[in-house]
Amino acid sequence: MASDTIVNWEAREFIEYKKNGLWYFGFAVVVIAFCGVAIWLKQWSFLVLVIVAAIALLTYIMRPPRMIHYSLSSKGLSEGNNLHAFSEFKSFGVLNENNHYCIMLVPKKRFGTRVRVYFPETEGEQIVDVFGMHLPMEPVKLDMLDRLVRFLRI
């Protein structure tokens, strides 16, 4: 495969987890407990913080994932109008999350954020081959925040 070959695909920006009434009940119990502690300790700024954070989290999890157009070339990964050059990353790995395939790009910068790119299984071999020509492939482990997000189904 030549390095100037371009691969195009569309995928959702994240995995949408279905939440049942029990999830929302548990969320409400946790928020009410934090509010109760804030009131008991008379920490009004913490109370406001809990309420604003709960509203923000609910707003975030209730929005549907967007379809994003990806393009992969010898320059790097284009995510919509943003180009992520291969030189920004030190390696990549492939994850299978609930039968959704994902490339995890590990940044060179110590505090840089990992980039997740979902892709259809049919395009997977070609996508992995292009990444493999530019970056080393390494096993990817989910960090504590990724495991927490997966556990909470956010």
PyMOL commands that set and color helices and strands:
alter all, ss='L'
color gray80, all
select helices_A, chain A and resi 21-40+44-62+86-88+121-134+144-152
alter helices_A, ss='H'
color red, helices_A
select strands_A, chain A and resi 7-12+67-72+76-79+82-85+89-97+100-107+115-119
alter strands_A, ss='S'
color yellow, strands_A
deselect
rebuild
show_as cartoon
